[in-house]
């Protein structure tokens, strides 16, 4: 069987991708890098002959050698999305990618590397996250010719804890607006994203940069358009609650301070606030690749998101 090696398999996108590959690509063997699998419950579906779990992380050279040995495709998802400093993001996003590439060059010279980046990499000046995702892309482009870079916009779905509170409020008729009223953005359901990754695995085609978008209005989503769809689905009005920019900035400044004191990583930091205040996060590549096209519209997805069914 061809071997697909995955990093970040236990994250939001990673778990859905493993499920998709097991169901839709039965001809592939999966090899998953998992930090401390003996100390965490793993899905029952992973306990099968087609799945091998490698205990380790991106800073473990021996584990990376085992993960990548004889692999045909490598899907690199693991990344830091929260942090209290540039160094916190660099350790996973830049140094981790460098270590993966070092191991690839030793173990799997023919592998197709699919790098899951972020649309934020378009503007590396905005945040620690966007700068390190762009730096990771540049390493891949410079060192690994057989690569594809996927830059998804905001990815959403039922299993994402990061946006759970946002969807619960929306289900109750309150749209928490975190950016300018005139901002435009794209959204992508996680099921559409993993189908795209699966299409890249199946075809083996290399693509420099792919920016996939879910079904959206002509100029991307606006906050009023999201409110309109939500009102239609819930059968009742949706009130928009704008978060004042000074308040958002204050919380962003405080996040890393609290994180350092409590030993946690801040999801909201000054750079993330600048990302939220950016007015253009619209993807251009709407027609897909290798026969792929996005299928899950926002109105179809809302009833399955956190809090919606009990609203």
N, C-alpha and C positions, 0 to 999 in steps of 0.2 A: 504493500500500500504506500502511496505517496505520503510524506510526513509534513504536517503543518505544525510549526512551533509558534506558541503564543506567549507574549508577556502581558501582564495586566489582566489575566483571565478571571480574577475574582472581583473585578470592578463592575460597574454598571454595564458598560458596553461589552466587556469581556464575557460576562456570564451569558448575555443574550447571544453573542457570537458563537460561543461553544454550543449552545442549544441548536442554533441554526445549522452549524456545520455538521453536527451529529445527525440531524434530520434530513438535510438537503444534499449532503455530500458524503454518502456512505462509503465511497471509495477511498477516503482519506483517513489516515491515522493522526490523532491529535496528541501533541506533547505540550504540557502546560507548566509554566514556571509559577510556582506558588510559594509565598513566604510562610513557613511554618504550617504546612498542611495538617500535621498531626495535632495542632492546637485549634483548628477551626473546622466547623462542619462543612463538608463539601456536598454539592448536589448528588443525589443518588444516581443520576444519569451519567455522572463522571466515573462511576465504578463499573466500567465495562472494558472489554479487551481493546477497544479502539482508543482509549484514553490512557495516557501515561502522565503522571504528576511528578514533576521534578521539584524537590524542595530547595528553595534558594531565592536569591534576588539578583538585581542587576549589578550589585557589588561583589557577587560571588562568582569568580572566574571558573571554578570547577563546575558549578551548577550550569553556567552558560554553555560550557563545553558539552555537557550531557544533553542540554536542551536542543542544541543546534546540530549535533552530530548527524549527518546524513539528511538533514531537513531539505525539503524541496521548496517550501514557502515559509517565510517568517512574518508574522503579523505583530508589529511592535505597538502595543497600546499603553503600556505602563507609563505613567507620568504623574508629576505633582501638580495638583490643581489648587492647592492651598499652601500658604507659607507666610513666615514673618520677616523674610529677608530675601534678597536676590539669591543668596547662597542656598537657601532651602530649595528653591526651584532649580538652580543649576545642578545640584547633586543628582536629582532624578532625571531631569529633562536633557541636560547636556552631557554630564559625566556618564550617566547611565547609558545613553545612546552611544557614546564613544566606546564604552566597554562592550556593548553588544556588537558594534562594528568590528572591534578588535577580535572578539571571539568568532564572528562570522568569517573573517579573513583567514582564520586558522582552521575552521571546521567545515564550512559549507560554501565553497567558492561559487557554486552555481545557483544558490538560493535566490528566489525572488523576494525582496524585502518590501513589505507593505507598511509604510510608516503612517500611523494615525496621528495627525497633527491637529491643528485647530485653525479656524478662520481668523482667530486673533493674530496668527503669525503674519498676516498681511501688514500689520502695523506694530512692529516690534518696539517702537518708541513708547507705547502706551503703558506697558506693565512689565513686571518681572516675569509673569507667565508668558506673555506674548513674545518677549525678547528671547526667552529660553526655548520656546517652541520653534521660533525662527532659526535659532542657532542649531538646534537639533536637525532641522530640515537641511541646513547648509552642510552639515557633516555628512548626511546621507547622500546628498547630491555630489559631493566632492569625492566620496570614497566608495560608493557602491552603484555601479552603472545600472544593474538590474533592479530598479526600484520603482515604486509608485508611492506618491505622497497624497494622502486624503486629508483635506481641510474641511471638516464638517462645521456648520454653524452651531447654534445652540441645539443640542441633542436632548430629546425628551422622551419619556415613556413611563410606564407604571412603576418600574423598579428603581427610579432615580430619587434618592433621598434629598439631593441638593435643591430640587424644585418642588418638593412635596408641599411645603407650606404655601407656596405661590398658587398651586393648583387648588388647594383646599379653600383658600380665600376666594378664588375665582368661582368655585362651585357654589359659594354662598353669596355671590353677587357683588364681589369687590375685586376690582382689578388694581393690583398694586403696581403703579407705574414707576419704574426705576430709572428711566431715561427721559430725554427730551420728548416733548409731545410730537415733534415732527420727525423723530427717528424712524428709520426703516431697517428691517432685519429679516433674516430667513430663519426657518425652523426645520428640523429634520427628525422624524420619528426614528427611534433606535432600530426598529425592525427594518426600515428602509436602509439604514446605514449598514447593518450586517448583511443584507442582501447584496449591497454594492461590494462589500469586502469579499463575499462569497463569489461574486462574478469575476473579480480580479484574480482570486485563487484559481477558479475554474479555467479561465482563459489564459492565464500566465502573461497577459499583456502588461507592458510597462507604460506608465503614464507619469509625466513629470509632476503635475499638480492637478488634482481633481477637487472641485469645490461644489459638492452636491447640495441641492436644496430640495425640501419637500414641496408639495403643491402649495402655491401661494399666489396672491394677486400680482398683477403685472410688474409693479415696482417694489415687490416684497411686502411683508407685513408692516402695518402701522399699529400703534396701540389702540386707536379707535376701531380698526378692523378686527383685532382680537376680541375686543369687548363686544362687538356686534355678533361675532360667531358664538361667543359664550352665551350671550343673551338668548340667541335663537335656540341653542341646545338645551339650556336650562329652563326655557319657557318663562323667563322673567327678566327684569331689568338688571343691568350690570353697572355699578357706579365706579368710576375711575378715581382712585386715590393716589395723587402724585406725591412721591416722596421728595421733599425739598432738597435741592442740591447741597446747601450748607449742612443739612443733617446727614446726608449720605456721606459727604466728605468727612465729617466729624467721626462718624462710625468707622469709616475706612481708616482714618488715622489711628483710632483707638484699637482696632482689631489686632495688629501685630504686637502692640504693647500688652494687651490682655493675653495673647498667645504665648509670649515669652514668660509671663508670670505663671500661667497655668500649665505650661508645657504642651500646649496644643498648637495646631496650625490654623491660621486665620483664613477663612474663605473670602472675607471682605477686607481688602487692604487698599491703600491709595491707588495702586495700579488698576485693581478691579473696578474701582469707582470710575476711573478714566475710561475703561472699556465700556462700562454701562452708559456713560455720557456721550460716547461716540454715536454719530447720527447715521452711519452707513455700515451695516453688517449684512448686506444682501449678496447672495451668491449669484454668479453669472451662469454657471454651468447647469442649466435646467433640463437639458435633453439627455443627460446620462452618458453611460459608457458601456460598451459590450452588451447592448440590449437592455441594460438596466434603466429603469425610470422609477422615480418615487411614486408611491401608490397611496400612502396613508395621509389623508387630509386632516386638518385640525379638528373639524367638526366630528369626524369619525373617531378620533383618538380621545377626545375629552371625556366621554363617559367612563373610560377605563383608567383615568388618571387618579392619583390619590385624592380621596375625599369626595369625589364626584357622586358616587353611587349612594352616599349617605347624606348628601346635601339636603 
